[in-house]
Amino acid sequence: MSTPRRVQVDQFVPAEKAIYDAQLAVEAMPADTRLTKAGELLAEARSLVADFVDEQDWKWIRTVVELEESRGPVVHGGAVGGGRRQGDA
């Protein structure tokens, strides 16, 4: 039996990776019941995203992810929807 995609960090789509990174940041903070709850909510959010991804046509999602990664990171311009790619005019 193979390891499920949803637990392989190198197979995460960008949304899963962002939530995973947020989980690590919260776990690195001091102990507090509010942070425990935040960690639980982040775990639930990552699971929901993984559910969505796993129900989709994996080839389509992988193509979109690879396209986004090849275009470079988004630089936010401060306004909602004002993001642009590095190198854009």
C-alpha positions, 0 to 999 in steps of 0.5 A: 500500500502506498503512502497517501498524497495528503501526508507527503509534504513534497506532494502538497499543493501550494494551499496545503503547504501554506497551511502546513507552514502556518501549523509549524509556526503556531507549534513553535509558539509557547503553550497556550490553549488558544494556540492549541485550538488554532493548531486544531483549526489549521489541521482541519483546514489542511484536511479539507483542502486535501479532501478537495484536491484528492477528489479532483483530476490530479493531472489537472491540479499538478499542471496548474501548480507547475504553471504557477510555480514556473511564473514565480512568487506573487508580490502583493501591491497592498490592495485587494487583488493588487498582486503581481508577479515578480518581473511584471511591469 
